[in-house]
Amino acid sequence: MRALTWASAERELRLSLALQPGVQTRLSVAIGSSLVVYPAAALPGVAKTHGAQLAILNREPTGFDRMADLVINAEIGDTLSASFPGLA
């Protein structure tokens, strides 16, 4: 059994609040992230677990690629410029 202290309860509450957008979204897009730094890296998995689609745009493969609905391994600037030419 784990002891619950005020500090740990506060950390858990903050983490729960931080992950809330992942629970409520229909699409999670990770751009330029290796998705290895937690707790932020948990957001795509949380979103996917709650029914969202997941798109990843990163130069290198990530550990989340196999669960993603769309994976693009390419240079981010080039890919976004080609996808949205009016914004470049």
N, C-alpha and C positions, 0 to 999 in steps of 0.2 A: 504494500500500500504506500502510495506516494504522499508525502507531507505537503500540504497546501499552505504556502505563506502568502502574505499580502503582496510581496514583490512578484511571486510566481503567478498569482491570480491576476495582477495588473498586466503582466506580460502576456498571459493567455487572452485576456480581454482585448488588448491592443492587436494581437495577432488575429483574433477572430474578426475584429472590425476591419483590419487591413485586407482580409481575404473575402469580405462580404461582396465586393464588386465581382469577384470570380464566380460567386454563387448566383448572382442575378443577371449575368450577361448571356447573350445568345451567340456571340462571336468573340473569341479571344485571339488577338494578333500579337505575336512576339516578333519584334524586328531588332536585329543586331544584338541578340543576347545568347550567350551560351547556355543559359538556363541552369546554372550550377550554383548561384548564390541565393541561399535561402534566408528569409522566407519568401522573397519576391519570386523566386523560381517556382514556388508552389502554385502561383496563380493560374497558369495554363492547365495544370492537372486538376485543380479545384473546379475550374470552369468546365472542363471536359466531363468530369464526374457528374456535374449538374446539368448535362445535356447540351452544352455549348459546342459549337464547331471551333476548331483550332487551326490557325494558319501560322506557319513559321517561315520567316525570311531571315536567313543567316548565312554568312559565308561558309561556315563549317557545319557539319551535322551536329545535332544535339541529342541528348538522351530522351527527348520528348518526340522526336520525329516519327516514331512508329505509331504513336497515338494521334498524330495530327491528321487533319483532313486535307491539308495542303502544305507541302514543304517546297521551298525554293532555296536551293543552296547556290547563291550567287552574290556578287557585289551589291550591297544595299543601294548605294547612290545610283548606280547604273540601272538597277531594276526599277527603283521608284521613278527615276526620270523617264524611263521608257513607258512605264505604266500610266504616269500622269504628266504628260508633256506640257500641259498648260501651267503646271505649278513650278516647273524648273526655272 
